[in-house]
């Protein structure tokens, strides 16, 4: 398994990461880590590897874009001295282009998105054991859909940056595209963005594939 005893893993992102976590830093007992994929990752790590003590920290905040993450990067990532950092951002960068098209200052276009995410990586990679880059997504299998087509541009940017900087890449868009070949997106999320517990489980499993996780441990 990738993680070592007493490693701290900081998950940062928007509402998909947040999912009811304590803000700005959610960790410890009860529901402080939220009830989304971060919780499912912690559940699986603690249940399958009980001998490895890990500090799971959720720094997701709902509604945020890559611009917002960059503004709080020191406080909510670097100052926490993590061994691993997981970045999942981009949904709101895209969504604001569709739900508030008349408010352009709230939108983060692809060029800025790439600059923002790359700066996060550059400011962090020499201070940690590794970085996970989790793709944004829209749970819509039809690639012709305008929001899905736009989202694919941001997913491609994530993949490019992960390859360039040696990050561990987790493709949530591909995960949901494959799942929607069998079940409709409403089975996971009515708004095609915020997953239920089934979606959180799928995302946690996809994340753990990049961690040399062994269910038979």
C-alpha positions as CSV (number, residue, x, y, z in Angstrom):
1,X,0.0,0.0,0.0
2,X,1.2,3.4,-0.9
3,X,0.7,5.2,2.4
4,X,2.9,4.8,5.4
5,X,2.1,4.9,9.1
6,X,1.3,8.4,10.3
7,X,1.1,9.9,6.8
8,X,-1.2,12.9,6.5
9,X,-3.3,13.1,3.3
10,X,-5.0,16.5,2.6
11,X,-7.9,16.4,0.2
12,X,-8.8,19.8,-1.2
13,X,-11.5,20.8,-3.6
14,X,-15.1,22.1,-3.9
15,X,-18.4,20.7,-2.7
16,X,-17.8,17.2,-4.2
17,X,-14.8,16.9,-1.8
18,X,-16.4,19.0,1.1
19,X,-19.7,17.0,1.4
20,X,-20.6,18.4,4.8
21,X,-17.0,18.4,6.3
22,X,-15.9,20.9,8.9
23,X,-14.6,24.0,7.3
24,X,-11.8,24.9,6.7
25,X,-10.1,21.8,8.1
26,X,-12.2,18.7,8.6
27,X,-10.8,15.6,10.3
28,X,-11.2,13.4,13.3
29,X,-14.3,12.0,15.0
30,X,-17.9,12.0,13.9
31,X,-18.7,13.7,10.5
32,X,-15.9,16.2,10.5
33,X,-14.5,14.6,7.4
34,X,-17.8,14.8,5.6
35,X,-19.9,12.1,4.0
36,X,-18.5,12.0,0.4
37,X,-15.7,10.1,-1.3
38,X,-13.1,11.3,1.3
39,X,-15.1,9.6,4.0
40,X,-15.3,6.4,1.9
41,X,-11.5,6.5,1.3
42,X,-10.9,6.8,5.1
43,X,-13.5,4.0,5.8
44,X,-11.7,1.6,3.4
45,X,-8.2,2.5,4.5
46,X,-9.0,2.1,8.2
47,X,-11.0,-1.1,7.7
48,X,-8.6,-2.9,5.4
49,X,-5.4,-1.6,6.9
50,X,-6.1,-1.1,10.6
51,X,-2.4,-1.3,11.5
52,X,-1.6,1.8,9.4
53,X,-2.6,5.0,11.2
54,X,-3.4,7.8,8.7
55,X,-4.5,11.4,9.2
56,X,-7.2,12.1,6.6
57,X,-7.9,15.8,6.3
58,X,-10.8,17.3,4.2
59,X,-10.2,20.9,3.1
60,X,-13.0,21.0,0.5
61,X,-15.3,24.1,0.4
62,X,-18.5,24.1,-1.6
63,X,-18.8,26.4,-4.6
64,X,-15.2,27.0,-5.1
65,X,-13.1,27.3,-8.2
66,X,-9.4,26.7,-8.9
67,X,-9.0,30.5,-8.4
68,X,-10.4,30.1,-4.8
69,X,-8.2,27.1,-4.0
70,X,-5.1,28.9,-5.1
71,X,-6.0,31.9,-2.8
72,X,-6.1,29.6,0.3
73,X,-3.4,27.2,-0.7
74,X,-0.9,28.2,2.0
75,X,-3.4,28.1,4.8
76,X,-5.3,24.9,3.8
77,X,-2.5,22.8,2.3
78,X,1.1,23.9,2.8
79,X,0.7,25.1,6.4
80,X,-0.7,21.7,7.3
81,X,2.5,19.9,6.3
82,X,0.9,16.9,4.6
83,X,2.8,14.0,3.1
84,X,0.2,13.6,0.3
85,X,-2.1,16.1,-1.4
86,X,-5.2,15.3,-3.4
87,X,-6.6,18.0,-5.7
88,X,-10.1,17.8,-7.2
89,X,-11.2,21.0,-8.7
90,X,-12.8,22.3,-11.9
91,X,-16.5,21.6,-11.7
92,X,-17.4,25.1,-10.7
93,X,-14.9,26.6,-13.1
94,X,-17.1,25.0,-15.8
95,X,-20.5,25.2,-14.2
96,X,-20.4,29.0,-13.8
97,X,-20.1,29.3,-17.5
98,X,-23.6,27.7,-17.8
99,X,-25.6,28.6,-14.7
100,X,-24.5,32.3,-14.5
101,X,-23.3,33.1,-18.0
102,X,-24.0,36.9,-17.5
103,X,-21.5,37.0,-14.6
104,X,-18.2,36.4,-16.4
105,X,-16.0,37.4,-13.4
106,X,-17.1,34.2,-11.6
107,X,-16.0,32.0,-14.5
108,X,-12.6,30.4,-14.8
109,X,-11.7,29.7,-18.4
110,X,-9.4,26.9,-19.5
111,X,-6.2,29.0,-19.8
112,X,-6.6,30.3,-16.2
113,X,-7.6,26.9,-14.9
114,X,-4.4,25.4,-16.3
115,X,-2.3,28.1,-14.7
116,X,-4.0,27.8,-11.4
117,X,-3.7,24.0,-11.1
118,X,-0.1,24.0,-12.3
119,X,0.8,26.6,-9.7
120,X,-0.7,24.4,-7.0
121,X,1.4,21.5,-8.2
122,X,4.6,23.6,-8.5
123,X,4.2,25.1,-5.0
124,X,3.7,21.7,-3.5
125,X,5.5,18.8,-5.2
126,X,8.9,19.3,-3.6
127,X,7.3,19.4,-0.2
128,X,5.3,16.2,-0.2
129,X,5.7,12.5,-1.1
130,X,3.2,12.8,-3.9
131,X,0.2,14.6,-5.4
132,X,-3.1,13.1,-6.7
133,X,-4.8,15.0,-9.4
134,X,-8.5,14.0,-9.6
135,X,-10.3,15.1,-12.7
136,X,-13.5,17.2,-12.6
137,X,-16.5,15.6,-14.2
138,X,-20.1,16.0,-15.4
139,X,-22.2,12.8,-15.1
140,X,-23.5,13.0,-18.7
141,X,-22.5,10.2,-21.1
142,X,-23.4,12.2,-24.2
143,X,-20.2,14.0,-25.2
144,X,-22.2,16.3,-27.5
145,X,-23.8,17.9,-24.5
146,X,-22.4,21.4,-24.2
147,X,-21.4,21.3,-20.6
148,X,-20.0,17.8,-21.0
149,X,-18.0,18.9,-24.0
150,X,-16.6,21.9,-22.1
151,X,-15.8,19.7,-19.1
152,X,-13.8,17.4,-21.3
153,X,-11.4,20.3,-22.0
154,X,-10.7,20.7,-18.3
155,X,-10.3,16.9,-17.9
156,X,-7.7,17.0,-20.7
157,X,-5.9,19.8,-18.9
158,X,-5.7,17.7,-15.7
159,X,-4.3,14.7,-17.6
160,X,-1.7,16.8,-19.3
161,X,-0.6,18.4,-16.0
162,X,-0.5,15.0,-14.2
163,X,1.7,13.6,-16.9
164,X,3.9,16.6,-17.0
165,X,4.5,16.7,-13.3
166,X,4.3,13.0,-12.3
167,X,1.1,13.3,-10.4
168,X,-1.1,10.3,-9.7
169,X,-4.1,10.8,-12.0
170,X,-7.6,9.7,-11.2
171,X,-10.1,10.1,-14.1
172,X,-13.5,10.5,-12.5
173,X,-15.0,11.6,-15.8
174,X,-14.1,8.2,-17.4
175,X,-15.4,6.4,-14.3
176,X,-18.8,8.0,-14.7
177,X,-18.9,7.7,-18.4
178,X,-18.4,3.9,-18.1
179,X,-21.0,3.6,-15.3
180,X,-23.6,5.5,-17.3
181,X,-23.3,2.9,-20.0
182,X,-25.2,0.7,-17.6
183,X,-27.2,2.9,-15.3
184,X,-28.7,6.4,-15.7
185,X,-26.9,9.4,-14.1
186,X,-29.9,9.9,-11.8
187,X,-28.9,6.8,-10.0
188,X,-25.9,8.7,-8.7
189,X,-26.8,12.5,-8.8
190,X,-29.9,14.3,-9.9
191,X,-27.9,17.4,-10.8
192,X,-25.2,15.2,-12.4
193,X,-22.6,16.6,-10.1
194,X,-23.1,15.9,-6.4
195,X,-22.9,12.1,-5.9
196,X,-24.9,10.0,-3.4
197,X,-23.2,7.3,-1.4
198,X,-23.0,5.0,-4.4
199,X,-21.1,7.6,-6.3
200,X,-18.9,8.3,-3.3
201,X,-18.0,4.6,-3.1
202,X,-17.2,4.5,-6.9
203,X,-15.0,7.5,-6.5
204,X,-13.2,6.1,-3.5
205,X,-12.5,2.9,-5.2
206,X,-11.1,4.7,-8.2
207,X,-8.9,6.8,-6.0
208,X,-7.6,3.8,-4.2
209,X,-6.6,2.1,-7.4
210,X,-3.8,4.7,-7.5
211,X,-2.7,3.7,-4.0
212,X,-1.7,0.0,-4.4
213,X,-4.7,-0.8,-2.3
214,X,-5.4,-4.5,-1.8
215,X,-8.8,-5.5,-0.6
216,X,-7.4,-8.9,0.3
217,X,-4.8,-7.5,2.7
